[in-house]
Amino acid sequence: MRSRYRTSPRLAAFTYRGPFAYFVTAVTRGRHPAFTDSSAVTQAIGALHTASEKYDSNVHAYTFMPDHVHLLVSGGADSVLGDLMRFFKQLSGYAYKRSTGQPLWQISYYDRVLRREEAMKDVARYIWANPVRAGLVSDAGSYPFAGPSPLPERW
């Protein structure tokens, strides 16, 4: 039997504060393909950069798929993942609703705390290759809604 209360996907014993790296996925409301529109992606990327600056975080990789976004982010000494994600979704959701009249995001997001630095390279490759796996492009470098731009050669 399903609980009528939504459980948090966050780890209960982890603070999500400090210099950790995270693989994050946020999904659009109702899986609506909001990110097929380049202006929606441009607004969301701007919100992501604003939020990362405000909350002392680095965005190492992102890909905006039609109905979700994958992020690889790391925080500074006092940064909190929840603050970053809340502000990013608030800014991007507000801009999207102003231009379309529709909500952008599903409640919450999914995260995975990365434990090793070398895992960041694997996650970044996974994020950038997502459009290829989905059949949207044949080459990850040609997908317009991935970054940072240009994609780092070292990874």
PyMOL commands that set and color helices and strands:
alter all, ss='L'
color gray80, all
select helices_A, chain A and resi 29-31+34-36+38-54+81-100+117-133+140-142
alter helices_A, ss='H'
color red, helices_A
select strands_A, chain A and resi 21-27+57-65+68-75+110-114+146-147
alter strands_A, ss='S'
color yellow, strands_A
deselect
rebuild
show_as cartoon
